[in-house]
Each structure stands twice: as C-alpha cells, then as structure tokens.
Amino acid sequence: MRSMTGCGTGVVRRDEWEATVDIKTVNHRFLDIGMRLPRNLSFLEQPVRNCISTRIRRGHADVFITIRNISTSASRVVTDYDLAAHYIEIARELSRQTGAENDMTVSRILRMEGVTSVEEAELNQDLITEICTEASSIAIDHLIGMREIEGTHLRTDLRTHLDAAASLRDHILERAPLVVSEYREKLEARLKTLLSESPDPVRISQEVAIIADRCAIDEELARLESHIRQFMIYLDEKDEIGKKMDFLVQEMNREANTIGSKASDAAIAQFVVDLKSEIEKMREQIQNVE
C-alpha cells in the first residue's frame, strides 16, 4: 500500500551538464502532473511525463527541473565594440556642445545597456534529455520509498478502524436475534388487542412473520462482513487499491444506514452510530491511498 503524499529528488551529472529533478505529490483522484519549463527546455516535458506516468498511478505531482552547465567555459561575455564606440562618441559630442566635463570611463561604458552580454552554451538536447530522464527516475525511486513508508502508517491506522468496525458488527449480530424476537412479541400483542376477541392465530402468526421479517438485518450483516473481509485482503495488496477501498467503504456505509433504519433498537442504533464513525474515519484515510 502506498500513500499519495511524498517527495523525491534526483541529480545526474554528465560531461558539462547537470540535471536536478524534484517531484512532490499530494492526493488526487487521478494522476495529474504539473510542470512549468522555460521555452528552451520544453522538449523535456513529454519524456519526464512518460517517466512519471509509468510508475505513479494516482496523485497530483508538481515537477521542478533545473538544468545547469557546470563547465567553466559554459558561457562567455560578448562585447559590442561598435556600440561602445558610439557611446564614447556621444559623450564627447555632448561635452563639446555643453562644455561639461567628459567623465566617461571604461567601467561606465561596460555598464551601458547592450555593451556586454552573456552568451550561454548551446543546449545538447539529446544529452540533456538522457540525464534528465535518469534524474527523474532517481527522484521517483525516492518518492515511491517515501509513499510506501507513509502507506505503512496508513495501513496500521486503517486496520485499527477496520477492527473496530468488525467488533461493532459482531455486537450488532449478537443483538439482532433478540431485537427480532422482542419485536415479534410486541407486534403480536398489539395485533391481538386490535383484532376481535376470537382472532385467527394462524393469520396473526403470518402477519407477524411478514412484518417482523422487514426488520431483520441478517442479510445486511452478512454483506457487511463480506466487505470487511475483502477490505482486509486489500490491506495486504501492493497494487493501486485506493479506488477499490473507496468503493468498499461506500458499500459498508450503505449497509450501516440500512441496519440503522430497519432495527428499531436503542442499543443497535448506538452501535450503528459508532460503526458509521469508524467507516468515515476509514474513508478520510483512503483519500490518500494510491
């Protein structure tokens, strides 16, 4: 079992290039990958998306990519000498026309707009794609490791609530026959008072049986037990099980609601309230299961 929350970083250096990939994930209904790249690195988006989608099934992933040229000759300063000469000529003419001192210096010229610029090294797209994909794979390894650790904690918590739900189901199962028996007796006594002094005992028994069956919860309890057992199996699976678990807790909640509406008994009603509370706690935790 994996959580959908985690993070991982991968760094790969080759030749003069270094790629750093950071991936952070949170819970989401489907796989949603968010990635913002500068235009000159847009060619990396699809390879990185493919790398992530083959190993991560659910969750929102924010991906941060940094590409750096670590060579000392990675960039060079380019000087526009014609533009510098033009600035110098303007300064001289301005001094001549106004009589002001010409205080133009080399350091001032270098600070003038456009005189110097930094020329970055040309991107080697094939090499950068290769090392970025490797860095992504390393980041995903770390991410999955963290998600599995968090998944272990989720499993423990879910097992606690599932055991509590199973215990409450057992309490309801023990109480259910008594409730039906008591309901039959009360219903039979009430029918006798409403009917004539010489009622048909067979007819009364038939009517009581029909109405009493409506409050029986044996089938709901059996289905609830089946859901609990299936959920227990899911706890030990390593595949994507979040959606399956979510479906099961919906079914468990449905059975709990039916039990609560059919069983007119204060003790069972309290058990149902506690049962639904445990199911809701499970549902909240499942939202973060991959």
Secondary structure in CASP SS format (residue, H / E / C, confidence):
PFRMAT SS
TARGET T0000
AUTHOR 0000-0000-0000
METHOD secondary structure of the structure
MODEL  1
M C 1.00
R C 1.00
S E 1.00
M C 1.00
T C 1.00
G E 1.00
C E 1.00
G E 1.00
T E 1.00
G E 1.00
V E 1.00
V E 1.00
R E 1.00
R E 1.00
D C 1.00
E C 1.00
W E 1.00
E E 1.00
A E 1.00
T E 1.00
V E 1.00
D E 1.00
I E 1.00
K E 1.00
T E 1.00
V E 1.00
N C 1.00
H C 1.00
R C 1.00
F C 1.00
L E 1.00
D E 1.00
I E 1.00
G E 1.00
M E 1.00
R C 1.00
L C 1.00
P C 1.00
R H 1.00
N H 1.00
L H 1.00
S H 1.00
F H 1.00
L H 1.00
E H 1.00
Q H 1.00
P H 1.00
V H 1.00
R H 1.00
N H 1.00
C H 1.00
I H 1.00
S H 1.00
T C 1.00
R C 1.00
I C 1.00
R C 1.00
R C 1.00
G E 1.00
H E 1.00
A E 1.00
D E 1.00
V E 1.00
F E 1.00
I E 1.00
T E 1.00
I E 1.00
R E 1.00
N E 1.00
I C 1.00
S C 1.00
T C 1.00
S C 1.00
A C 1.00
S E 1.00
R E 1.00
V E 1.00
V E 1.00
T E 1.00
D C 1.00
Y H 1.00
D H 1.00
L H 1.00
A H 1.00
A H 1.00
H H 1.00
Y H 1.00
I H 1.00
E H 1.00
I H 1.00
A H 1.00
R H 1.00
E H 1.00
L H 1.00
S H 1.00
R H 1.00
Q H 1.00
T H 1.00
G C 1.00
A C 1.00
E C 1.00
N C 1.00
D C 1.00
M C 1.00
T C 1.00
V H 1.00
S H 1.00
R H 1.00
I H 1.00
L H 1.00
R H 1.00
M C 1.00
E C 1.00
G C 1.00
V C 1.00
T E 1.00
S E 1.00
V E 1.00
E E 1.00
E E 1.00
A C 1.00
E C 1.00
L C 1.00
N C 1.00
Q H 1.00
D H 1.00
L H 1.00
I H 1.00
T H 1.00
E H 1.00
I H 1.00
C H 1.00
T H 1.00
E H 1.00
A H 1.00
S H 1.00
S H 1.00
I H 1.00
A H 1.00
I H 1.00
D H 1.00
H H 1.00
L H 1.00
I H 1.00
G H 1.00
M H 1.00
R H 1.00
E H 1.00
I H 1.00
E H 1.00
G H 1.00
T H 1.00
H H 1.00
L H 1.00
R H 1.00
T H 1.00
D H 1.00
L H 1.00
R H 1.00
T H 1.00
H H 1.00
L H 1.00
D H 1.00
A H 1.00
A H 1.00
A H 1.00
S H 1.00
L H 1.00
R H 1.00
D H 1.00
H H 1.00
I H 1.00
L H 1.00
E H 1.00
R H 1.00
A H 1.00
P H 1.00
L H 1.00
V H 1.00
V H 1.00
S H 1.00
E H 1.00
Y H 1.00
R H 1.00
E H 1.00
K H 1.00
L H 1.00
E H 1.00
A H 1.00
R H 1.00
L H 1.00
K H 1.00
T H 1.00
L H 1.00
L C 1.00
S C 1.00
E C 1.00
S C 1.00
P C 1.00
D C 1.00
P H 1.00
V H 1.00
R H 1.00
I H 1.00
S H 1.00
Q H 1.00
E H 1.00
V H 1.00
A H 1.00
I H 1.00
I H 1.00
A H 1.00
D H 1.00
R C 1.00
C C 1.00
A C 1.00
I C 1.00
D H 1.00
E H 1.00
E H 1.00
L H 1.00
A H 1.00
R H 1.00
L H 1.00
E H 1.00
S H 1.00
H H 1.00
I H 1.00
R H 1.00
Q H 1.00
F H 1.00
M H 1.00
I H 1.00
Y H 1.00
L H 1.00
D C 1.00
E C 1.00
K C 1.00
D C 1.00
E C 1.00
I C 1.00
G H 1.00
K H 1.00
K H 1.00
M H 1.00
D H 1.00
F H 1.00
L H 1.00
V H 1.00
Q H 1.00
E H 1.00
M H 1.00
N H 1.00
R H 1.00
E H 1.00
A H 1.00
N H 1.00
T H 1.00
I H 1.00
G H 1.00
S H 1.00
K H 1.00
A C 1.00
S C 1.00
D C 1.00
A H 1.00
A H 1.00
I H 1.00
A H 1.00
Q H 1.00
F H 1.00
V H 1.00
V H 1.00
D H 1.00
L H 1.00
K H 1.00
S H 1.00
E H 1.00
I H 1.00
E H 1.00
K H 1.00
M H 1.00
R H 1.00
E H 1.00
Q H 1.00
I H 1.00
Q C 1.00
N C 1.00
V E 1.00
E C 1.00
END
